Amino acid sequence: MMATFRSLRGASRPLAALSWNQRGAGLPLLGTRWHKTVAADDSTEKISFHFKLRDGSRKTVSVPLGVTVLEAAHMNEVDLEGACEASLACSTCHVILNEDTYESCGEPTEKEEDLLDLAPCLTPTSRLACQVVVDEKLKDHTVTLPAMTLNFYVDGHVPTPH
């Protein structure tokens, strides 16, 4: 037992001594993944699609391939909340796709479906915008924002201490 303790103690290094990719091994590096900006230059292929906003108006956006619908909304100042920063922990980025687009996006995961069950204004073609990646399937299609979303930590929910 003592040999094990010594080997562990001797193997420990201060956090600063770890290389950047060893810190928090197995844990997300907060601040780098969620707050990224997508750098696009003139050579990046872009896809145009439309957001149907809550007031009924339409906003056409053009974004690089590979971003999520949530990132596309934020890049173009579309009022679509992403309270959990795409960590798949809320339903505030709930959007409604048309049937063809929904079918081409593939099946939502069980976790996404569980979160969608909490979303108001749910439809059979609802998805979380943080889980839908922009590619050719969205070209010239419309993504509809539901009439409302719920953010339990802002909309009157008071967490109880443990």
SULPE-V798548 format. One record per backbone hydrogen bond with DSSP energy under -1.0 kcal/mol. NH is the residue of the N-H (numbers start at 1). CO is the residue of the C=O. Records with the same first field share a line. If there is no record, write none. Layout:
NH=CO, CO
This chain:
5=1
6=2
7=3
8=4
9=5
10=6
11=7
17=14
18=15
22=19
23=19
25=22
27=24
30=28
32=29
33=29
44=41
47=63
49=61
50=141
51=59
52=143
53=57
56=53
59=51
61=49
63=47
65=45
66=134
67=64
69=132
70=129
72=68
73=69
74=70
75=71
76=72
77=74
78=73
80=78
85=82
94=91
95=127
96=144
97=125
102=98
103=99
104=100
105=101
113=109
114=110
115=111
116=112
117=113
118=115
119=116
126=123
127=95
129=93
131=128
134=67
138=135
139=136
140=48
141=138
143=50
144=96
145=52
154=151
155=151
156=154
